[in-house]
C-alpha cells in the first residue's frame, strides 16, 4: 500500500512529530481489558496520527490513546486523551506495523504538579 497521499486530499496539515503515546483498544460490552501499549508517533494532525506498533491491529478497531505535549511545543505541558478509529495498517520492516488512526474526540488538560486533575476542555471533531 502506498503511504503517499496528495496534500490536496488531506483535511488537516500533518506535523512530523515523534511524541510518546499510549494506545489501547477501546473497551466495549463484555470485551476483555487489553494492556496499554507505549508507542511513538511519526506524524500528527488535527484529524489523526500515525504511529508504529509491534502489536497486530485491524482497520476499524476503536482505540483510546493519550499524548503528552511538552512545554516546548506550547506554553505549558498538556495531556491529550483521544478516542479514534484505525483507518490504515501498513506493514513495516522489522515486524512492526504502521498504524493510521483518526482522532474523533479529544480532551485537553494541563499537566504539572499544581495543575494535575485541572479542568479539561473537551472537543468533538465528529461533524
N, C-alpha and C positions, 0 to 999 in steps of 0.2 A: 504494500500500500504506500502511495506517495505521500510524504508528510507535508510537502509544499502545497500551500494554498494561496491563491492570489489575494493580496491585501484588499482588493475590491470586494471579496466575498466575506470579509470579516466585519462583524458589527462593532467590535471593540479593538482598540490598539493593544498589541502584545508587548510585554516587557520581559526581556530575558533576565530573569532573577532566580538565583539559587537561594531558596528560603527553606528552612526546616519546616516540615509539615507532618502532622499526624493524621492518618486516614483510617477509616474502618467502614465496613458495610453498615447501612442503616438498619437497625433492628425493627422488625415488624411482626406483630402477632406472636406466634409460638417459635419463631426462628431463634436459634442459639445466639448468644452474645459472642461475637468473634473478637479476637485481640486487635488492638490498635497497632498499626504499622507506622514506623518512623521512616519517612521518605524525604526527598529533596525535590523542590520544583525546578523545572528547567525554564519555564516561562509562565507568566500570569497575566490575565487581562480582567477587565470588569465583568466579563461573561464566563470565564473559565480558567483552567490551569492545565498544565501538562507536567507530569512527574514520572520518575522511574520507580518501578517496584519489582521485587523478586516474586511476589505472590501472583497467582493467576486471577485475573478479573475478566468479567464479561460485559459486553456492551449492554446498557440498560440497567445495570446494577445501581441502586440508590446508595449513596455514600454520605458520610459526615466527615468533615475534615477541619483542621484547625491550623492556622498560620500565625506566627508571631512576627510582626514587623518591628525591626529595631528602630531606635530613635533617629539614626542617621537617614532613614527613609522619610520620616515625618518629623513633627515637632517633638513627639514623645513616643515611647514604645506602645504599640497597641496589639491586641489579640483579635483575630477574626475567626469566628466559628461559622462554618458554612454547611449547607446541605446542597447536594448536587446529584448528577447522574453521569455515569461513564458513557461517553459517546464515541470513544476511539481507543483501540487497542493495537499497538504496534510492536511486534517482536523486535528486540534489540540484541546486540552482541552480548555474549557472556550470560545468556539465560535470563536476562532481565526483560521487562516489558515496559514500553512507554504507554502511559495512560493519559488520555484526554478526557476531561470532565467539565461539565457545566457548573456554574455557580447559580443556583436557583434562588437561594435565600442566604442572607448573611447577617451576622450580628457583630458589631464592633465594640470592644471595651478597652479602656485604658489600662495598661499594665504598669506595675510598680508597687513598691511597698505600701504607700499610703492610699493607692487607688485600686488595689485588688478588690474585686467584687463591686466596683463602681457601676453606676447605672450604665447600661449599654443601649446603643441605638440600633434598632432592628430595621432592616430594609429588605424588601422583596423585589427581586428582579423579574419575577414571573408577571407577564402582562396580562 
